[in-house]
Structures are given as C-alpha cells and as structure tokens.
Amino acid sequence: MTTRRHFIQATAGAALAAQAASAQRTISPNDNVQIALIGVGGMGSGDVEASLKVGGTKLVAVSDVYDGRLTHAKERWGADVFTSRHFEEVLARPDVDAVIIATPDHWHDRVSIAAMNAGKDVYCEKPMVQRLAFGPPVIEAQKKTGRIMQVGSQRVSSIVYKKAQDLLRQGVIGEFNMVEAWWDRNSAIGAWQYSIPPDASTDTIDWERFQGRAPHHDYDSKRVFRWRNYQDYGTGVAGDLFVHLFSGMHFVIGSMGPTRVYATGGTRFWKDGRDVPDLMLALCDYPKTESHPAFNLALRVNFEDGSSENQGFRFIGSEGIMTIGNGVTVSRTPREAEPGYTIDTFANATQKEFLKDYREKYPEQRPSADAMRPDDDEKFLPPPGYSDHLDHHKNFIQAVRTRKPVIEDPTFGFRAAGPALLANLSYFEQKECKWDPVGMKQV
Ligand SMILES: NC(=O)c1ccc[n+]([C@@H]2O[C@H](COP(=O)([O-])OP(=O)(O)OC[C@H]3O[C@@H](n4cnc5c(N)ncnc54)[C@H](O)[C@@H]3O)[C@@H](O)[C@H]2O)c1
C-alpha cells in the first residue's frame, strides 16, 4: 500500500532527481569521483572503504532509514558528509557522480533505476534484484540512460577466478562434466543473527520507508536488522550466497546460465522465526554452448555444518579436478593406458582366449616417461592480502572515468541473480523451474 506521504515524497524525489540529471558534473582526470552510499550497513560501509582505497574518490553523501547509521557515517567519514533518510535527496545532489547501493535486496531495483534516471552511475550490491520481474526494467534503465552500472559480485574481478578461467581454457581438466559449489557456515552471525541496536524504534527508524513496497507489517526491529531472514526483503540463501556461486562460475566458464533448476532443503537449525531455509541444495542443467560443454551444477548452502565455514567450487573434468577456494588447485591422476579385465571367473580356455585378444589390442609395454605426473596437486595462490572486492571497485571507478564497460553489467548481474531466484521458486513451490538464459526469462 502506498501512503499519501510516500507518494508525495516519491514524486518530489523524482522531480528533484530529474533536475539533477540535467546538471550532471563532468569529471576531469584531476577531479575526485564523488560518491554517495545508500544503505549504510555492513556491506555498504565496506564498499565505501574499498571505493576510498581505489583513490581519486570522495564520499559526499549517505542515506539510511536508521538514524544511528547516519550518525555513524559522520563519525566515520566526516561531519561534512550529507546525510538523509530519503535517498531521493542524495540522488538530487549535483555533487554526486556515482552511488553505491547496499540496501536490503527489495530496494535494489528501485534505487538503481532512480539513480540512473537521475544521471548517476551505480554500483549495486548483489543480488541485482529481489524478484525475477524486477530484472528487465533495470537492464532497460541502464540501456536507456547510458549510465555505468556495476553489480557487486566481486568474484568476477578476482585474479583467482581469472586464473581458473585461464586454466579451464587451457584444458587442464579436459572436458568438464559437472561443477559442485558450496558455502557452509557454523555461526550465529554466519546465519544472519546480526546485532540489534538498543535505540532501535520507530523514532530512530523510518519503518515505512524500510518496508517500501514489501507487504506491510507492524514494526519489528528483527525485520530491519535481520532482514535476510524474511522473504519480504531478502532472497534467502539462494540470493545471498548461490548468486556469488553463479556469478563466479559464469565468469570462469563464460556461461549465460542454466536451463533447468531444481532446489530442495529446509529450515533445520535456525528456527528463529525466519521464513527461509537454512539448508538448501540446488541442481542445475547447463546446455552445451560455444564456450562450454553440457554439464550439471550442484549447489549447497548449509548454515549448521558443525565444522568451520568453508566455501568453494570443484570443476570436475575428464582429465582432472580444479578446485577454487583461497586459490586454485588442479588435481590430476594419469589416465589408465589400458582398460584392464575381470576374467578370473571365466573358464580357463575362455580366459586364455580373452587374454590373447586383449594383448593383441593392448600389447604389454613399459609405460613411457610421459605417463609420469607430479604427485602433489598443482596450486596457485593469490598474493597475500589480495582483495577482489577492491579490484571490483577499481573496475567500477575506472569505468566511471573512462565510460568504458564494467565487468559486471546488469545483464551479467541478472544472469547470476535469475537462476538463484529460480532456486527459491523451485524450493517454495516444490517444482522444477525452466529458464531461458539468453532471453533471461522463466519458461
Ligand atoms: N558483495 C558481497 O560480498 C556482499 C556481502 C554482504 C552483503 N551484500 C549485499 O549488500 C546489501 C546490504 O547487505 P548488508 O549486510 O550490508 O545489510 P545491512 O542490514 O547491514 O545494511 C542495509 C542498510 O540499508 C538500510 N536501508 C534499508 N532500506 C533503506 C532505504 N529504503 N533507503 C536507505 N537505506 C535503507 C538499512 O537501514 C541498513 O542500514 C544486500 O543486498 C546484500 O546482499 C553483498
């Protein structure tokens, strides 16, 4: 339900933003790229730090619906940072060149579209959208406005994933036939039990704005600070974590996505009122394309695995296995020179006849030195302290300055978010879902 107050705010905001679009700054090489942050929580704050580390950037404005985070933005980045509960006021500022959007998922599309219409470049956190229907309008807005838009799945900027891409292209594991990807956790914070500030109330939080177009509920601080636990605002483990696995994998293999998704799971441990699963498994079919063979993908997130958090990928091929974790590891076992036989239950004469034929086909020979392989796995590690997150922000700021394309545009972002959202649909509706990865729509 849209309240009258909302309508007035939204209309005023749109008008302000439209004025700003015509007054867009030209950034000369010596100028800072002036950034703003919308959604000053954990990731948004990390995004600002990464963006400032890129250099040649300056934070000028922030918006959040919780006053405490606006106060802390000034404590952390300076009293001159403009703050507002209303992101439209940030978008209307001519001194803002680019915005980082790190709100809960249900606001991503709306704020991204408003920002691009206001003439701002956008770095929007993953998943690009909360619902399948919200994807195409973001892609259209980016095309129509010509603004730069980077989606925040930093793995696609990672040298680790680039190395994996190179190794795969060199054929180190032969033709891959399956990929396993997982992200297991074993902690309350890992399971999204984030801290709730003692001053949280409807005085300090704009609850109506937080909810936006989500179904309306009475104020509940858990919904604000632990929004991932609710389908109304988040996208479950699929949108939170599968999406990183999709984006990383699509980058490594050059894929547009699967054609079929089936997911199952349950809320097994964290029975804290959440309405999303804490354990989820998904199976996806990828058809053969110009860049990869047909293969199957198995995804897993388990928020109570009884061990330590770990995440990774295994690309399984005819000649070996490539694992991505901290770095990339290739394990290969020499292929057998001959298939062997199981003849000892046959009659003696039959065994003899079999062996004669077999040895004609596979003459006994000393293996050549080429059959020798290193015993250890081959490992490639990034330099200590390497940050793909910083690289992803560098890629964005460079694109803002040069107007050259980013590494993760909305089409790539939606091709990663789409199958993750389909996994949710499959889980909640208990059915398999079909997807057109080229047209980016459910079929
Ligand atoms: N790329 C990554 O590795 C990564 C990691 C963590 C989170 N994320 C993504 O970043 C986003 C934020 O996650 P988080 O963990 O920082 O959540 P968070 O709850 O810490 O922060 C979200 C902030 O947005 C504010 N907010 C809510 N509605 C708003 C609105 N209408 N206008 C302005 N502010 C609003 C909230 O008050 C809160 O401060 C999510 O989409 C999440 O998926 C990405």
The ligand as an SDF file (V2000), in Angstrom:
LIG
                    3D

 44 48  0  0  0  0  0  0  0  0999 V2000
   29.1630   -8.4990   -2.2870 N   0  0  0  0  0  0  0  0  0  0  0  0
   29.1800   -9.1230   -1.1360 C   0  0  0  0  0  0  0  0  0  0  0  0
   30.0440   -9.9450   -0.8330 O   0  0  0  0  0  0  0  0  0  0  0  0
   28.1050   -8.8080   -0.1390 C   0  0  0  0  0  0  0  0  0  0  0  0
   28.2890   -9.1220    1.2220 C   0  0  0  0  0  0  0  0  0  0  0  0
   27.3030   -8.7510    2.1270 C   0  0  0  0  0  0  0  0  0  0  0  0
   26.1510   -8.1310    1.6820 C   0  0  0  0  0  0  0  0  0  0  0  0
   25.9620   -7.8770    0.3640 N   0  0  0  0  0  0  0  0  0  0  0  0
   24.7470   -7.2330   -0.1110 C   0  0  0  0  0  0  0  0  0  0  0  0
   24.7180   -5.8950    0.3510 O   0  0  0  0  0  0  0  0  0  0  0  0
   23.3850   -5.4830    0.6630 C   0  0  0  0  0  0  0  0  0  0  0  0
   23.3490   -4.9600    2.1000 C   0  0  0  0  0  0  0  0  0  0  0  0
   23.6750   -6.0040    2.9880 O   0  0  0  0  0  0  0  0  0  0  0  0
   24.2070   -5.6930    4.4530 P   0  0  0  0  0  0  0  0  0  0  0  0
   24.7110   -6.9460    5.0210 O   0  0  0  0  0  0  0  0  0  0  0  0
   25.1210   -4.5240    4.4030 O   0  0  0  0  0  0  0  0  0  0  0  0
   22.8430   -5.3040    5.1830 O   0  0  0  0  0  0  0  0  0  0  0  0
   22.6630   -4.2600    6.3810 P   0  0  0  0  0  0  0  0  0  0  0  0
   21.3500   -4.5650    7.0050 O   0  0  0  0  0  0  0  0  0  0  0  0
   23.8830   -4.2640    7.2330 O   0  0  0  0  0  0  0  0  0  0  0  0
   22.5980   -2.8530    5.6480 O   0  0  0  0  0  0  0  0  0  0  0  0
   21.4810   -2.4320    4.8870 C   0  0  0  0  0  0  0  0  0  0  0  0
   21.2310   -0.9770    5.2210 C   0  0  0  0  0  0  0  0  0  0  0  0
   20.2490   -0.4480    4.3510 O   0  0  0  0  0  0  0  0  0  0  0  0
   19.3990    0.4220    5.1050 C   0  0  0  0  0  0  0  0  0  0  0  0
   18.1580    0.6160    4.3690 N   0  0  0  0  0  0  0  0  0  0  0  0
   17.0500   -0.1600    4.3130 C   0  0  0  0  0  0  0  0  0  0  0  0
   16.1370    0.3750    3.4890 N   0  0  0  0  0  0  0  0  0  0  0  0
   16.6580    1.5380    3.0220 C   0  0  0  0  0  0  0  0  0  0  0  0
   16.1940    2.5590    2.1540 C   0  0  0  0  0  0  0  0  0  0  0  0
   14.9850    2.4920    1.5830 N   0  0  0  0  0  0  0  0  0  0  0  0
   16.9960    3.6230    1.9300 N   0  0  0  0  0  0  0  0  0  0  0  0
   18.2020    3.7420    2.5150 C   0  0  0  0  0  0  0  0  0  0  0  0
   18.7090    2.7840    3.3380 N   0  0  0  0  0  0  0  0  0  0  0  0
   17.9330    1.7060    3.5890 C   0  0  0  0  0  0  0  0  0  0  0  0
   19.2710   -0.3020    6.4380 C   0  0  0  0  0  0  0  0  0  0  0  0
   18.8310    0.5520    7.4660 O   0  0  0  0  0  0  0  0  0  0  0  0
   20.6950   -0.7880    6.6470 C   0  0  0  0  0  0  0  0  0  0  0  0
   21.4870    0.1610    7.3310 O   0  0  0  0  0  0  0  0  0  0  0  0
   22.4970   -6.7100    0.4420 C   0  0  0  0  0  0  0  0  0  0  0  0
   21.8500   -6.6250   -0.7910 O   0  0  0  0  0  0  0  0  0  0  0  0
   23.4700   -7.8810    0.4460 C   0  0  0  0  0  0  0  0  0  0  0  0
   23.0680   -8.9500   -0.3690 O   0  0  0  0  0  0  0  0  0  0  0  0
   26.9360   -8.1800   -0.5360 C   0  0  0  0  0  0  0  0  0  0  0  0
  1  2  1  0
  2  3  2  0
  2  4  1  0
  4  5  1  0
  4 44  2  0
  5  6  2  0
  6  7  1  0
  7  8  2  0
  8  9  1  0
  8 44  1  0
  9 10  1  0
  9 42  1  0
 10 11  1  0
 11 12  1  0
 11 40  1  0
 12 13  1  0
 13 14  1  0
 14 15  2  0
 14 16  1  0
 14 17  1  0
 17 18  1  0
 18 19  2  0
 18 20  1  0
 18 21  1  0
 21 22  1  0
 22 23  1  0
 23 24  1  0
 23 38  1  0
 24 25  1  0
 25 26  1  0
 25 36  1  0
 26 27  1  0
 26 35  1  0
 27 28  2  0
 28 29  1  0
 29 30  1  0
 29 35  2  0
 30 31  1  0
 30 32  2  0
 32 33  1  0
 33 34  2  0
 34 35  1  0
 36 37  1  0
 36 38  1  0
 38 39  1  0
 40 41  1  0
 40 42  1  0
 42 43  1  0
M  CHG  2   8   1  16  -1
M  END
$$$$
